Amino acid sequence: MKIGDRVRVKTSLVIYHHPKHRNAAFDLQNHEGEVIDWASTYNWKGEEVTISANFPVVVKFSEISKRFKVHLREDELEVIEGE
């Protein structure tokens, strides 16, 4: 999995920060998005610092909102091939 890959959420994953369902449970299972970043480094005072994020994959779900992003684990996602 790399930046730019299309991915699908393969497990039941309930979130509470969906823009149209604020503070209500929303399941992301089977929703598709794009990997836009890895939260494995952090720019601290101009210096790249390696970090160990619990949810390192940053996925943007354009179908939900232009700016809606979620941090996920690799095992919660599957890469969509051939689209």
C-alpha positions as a LaTeX table, in Angstrom:
\begin{tabular}{lrrr}
\hline
Residue & $x$ (\AA) & $y$ (\AA) & $z$ (\AA) \\
\hline
Met1 & 0.00 & 0.00 & 0.00 \\
Lys2 & 1.36 & 3.39 & $-1.00$ \\
Ile3 & 0.30 & 7.01 & $-1.37$ \\
Gly4 & $-2.17$ & 7.38 & $-4.24$ \\
Asp5 & $-3.66$ & 3.85 & $-3.93$ \\
Arg6 & $-7.45$ & 3.46 & $-4.02$ \\
Val7 & $-8.56$ & 1.53 & $-0.95$ \\
Arg8 & $-11.75$ & 0.11 & 0.53 \\
Val9 & $-12.53$ & $-0.27$ & 4.23 \\
Lys10 & $-12.89$ & $-4.04$ & 4.68 \\
Thr11 & $-13.95$ & $-4.23$ & 8.32 \\
Ser12 & $-16.81$ & $-2.72$ & 10.26 \\
Leu13 & $-15.41$ & 0.60 & 11.43 \\
Val14 & $-17.63$ & 2.99 & 13.36 \\
Ile15 & $-16.67$ & 6.67 & 13.42 \\
Tyr16 & $-18.31$ & 9.67 & 15.08 \\
His17 & $-16.88$ & 12.58 & 13.07 \\
His18 & $-18.71$ & 12.12 & 9.75 \\
Pro19 & $-19.61$ & 15.62 & 8.46 \\
Lys20 & $-23.31$ & 14.80 & 7.91 \\
His21 & $-23.73$ & 12.57 & 10.98 \\
Arg22 & $-21.91$ & 14.48 & 13.72 \\
Asn23 & $-21.75$ & 12.67 & 17.08 \\
Ala24 & $-23.74$ & 9.74 & 15.67 \\
Ala25 & $-22.34$ & 6.32 & 14.83 \\
Phe26 & $-21.47$ & 5.88 & 11.13 \\
Asp27 & $-19.99$ & 2.66 & 9.72 \\
Leu28 & $-17.28$ & 3.14 & 7.07 \\
Gln29 & $-17.29$ & $-0.50$ & 5.94 \\
Asn30 & $-17.10$ & $-0.83$ & 2.11 \\
His31 & $-16.48$ & 2.90 & 1.58 \\
Glu32 & $-13.70$ & 3.73 & $-0.88$ \\
Gly33 & $-11.03$ & 6.39 & $-0.60$ \\
Glu34 & $-7.46$ & 7.31 & $-1.50$ \\
Val35 & $-4.32$ & 7.00 & 0.62 \\
Ile36 & $-2.98$ & 10.56 & 0.86 \\
Asp37 & $-0.31$ & 10.26 & 3.57 \\
Trp38 & 1.46 & 8.07 & 6.11 \\
Ala39 & 1.64 & 9.36 & 9.66 \\
Ser40 & 5.10 & 7.92 & 10.26 \\
Thr41 & 7.13 & 11.12 & 10.29 \\
Tyr42 & 6.52 & 14.49 & 11.86 \\
Asn43 & 8.15 & 17.81 & 11.02 \\
Trp44 & 9.15 & 19.24 & 14.41 \\
Lys45 & 10.91 & 22.61 & 14.29 \\
Gly46 & 12.20 & 21.91 & 10.78 \\
Glu47 & 13.47 & 18.42 & 11.63 \\
Glu48 & 11.91 & 15.16 & 10.42 \\
Val49 & 11.15 & 12.98 & 13.43 \\
Thr50 & 10.07 & 9.33 & 13.10 \\
Ile51 & 6.94 & 8.50 & 15.07 \\
Ser52 & 4.98 & 5.30 & 15.65 \\
Ala53 & 1.36 & 6.23 & 15.02 \\
Asn54 & $-1.39$ & 3.84 & 16.13 \\
Phe55 & $-3.35$ & 4.63 & 12.95 \\
Pro56 & $-0.65$ & 5.48 & 10.37 \\
Val57 & $-2.59$ & 5.44 & 7.07 \\
Val58 & $-4.35$ & 8.71 & 6.22 \\
Val59 & $-7.26$ & 8.10 & 3.82 \\
Lys60 & $-9.33$ & 10.78 & 2.10 \\
Phe61 & $-12.95$ & 9.88 & 1.35 \\
Ser62 & $-13.94$ & 12.29 & $-1.46$ \\
Glu63 & $-17.36$ & 10.65 & $-1.87$ \\
Ile64 & $-18.28$ & 11.79 & 1.64 \\
Ser65 & $-16.73$ & 15.28 & 1.60 \\
Lys66 & $-13.87$ & 17.08 & $-0.16$ \\
Arg67 & $-11.93$ & 17.42 & 3.09 \\
Phe68 & $-12.97$ & 14.29 & 5.01 \\
Lys69 & $-9.90$ & 12.32 & 6.14 \\
Val70 & $-9.54$ & 9.38 & 8.51 \\
His71 & $-6.47$ & 7.79 & 10.11 \\
Leu72 & $-6.65$ & 3.99 & 9.81 \\
Arg73 & $-4.54$ & 0.85 & 10.25 \\
Glu74 & $-3.36$ & $-1.18$ & 7.24 \\
Asp75 & $-5.32$ & $-4.26$ & 8.34 \\
Glu76 & $-8.59$ & $-2.29$ & 8.09 \\
Leu77 & $-8.06$ & $-1.58$ & 4.38 \\
Glu78 & $-7.77$ & $-3.44$ & 1.10 \\
Val79 & $-6.24$ & $-2.05$ & $-2.07$ \\
Ile80 & $-8.61$ & $-1.81$ & $-5.03$ \\
Glu81 & $-6.91$ & $-3.27$ & $-8.10$ \\
Gly82 & $-7.47$ & $-2.29$ & $-11.71$ \\
Glu83 & $-9.63$ & 0.81 & $-11.49$ \\
\hline
\end{tabular}
